[in-house]
C-alpha cells in the first residue's frame, strides 16, 4: 500500500511559479514510478508529468513541456512538480499517483492522492 498526500497548491498570478509536493508513505516508494495529473472543472483528468523510480526518465505533456519539471527525493519519499510561467489554463486540481512502471496512461496508476488546488489568475 502507498498513501499519497499532495501539498503546495494555491492562488498565483499568471507568469508566476508554484512547487507542488507529494509525500508518500510505505516502503515501496523508491521502486515506484510517480506521476502528476490534473483535472479542471468540467474536464477529464489528464496527464501532466511522470518520473521513473531512479529519476533517470521523465515524461511531460506537450502543454507543460519547458515550463514544468518533475523530480523526486527517494530519501524523503517525496515527488515534486515545479511549475513555472503558469497560465490561467493550468488552473486545476493536481493529483499525484504511483505505479510500477513509468507511463502516461492514467489507468495504469494504482494509488492516488486527494489532490491540491492550483488557481492561476490573470
Number of C-alpha atoms within 10 A of each C-alpha: 10 17 16 24 18 23 18 14 18 14 13 18 14 17 14 14 16 18 16 21 22 26 18 23 15 11 10 13 26 20 15 19 24 32 31 27 21 22 19 17 9 6 9 9 16 17 22 25 26 30 26 23 21 15 17 8 12 19 18 20 15 11 12 17 12 12 14 20 20 23 21 21 15 17 8 12 17 20 27 22 23 14 20 17 15 22 19 15 12 20 20 21 18 26 26 30 28 26 23 16 16 21 20 20 10 15 8 14 19 12 14 20 20 14 22 21 19 22 20 20 16 8
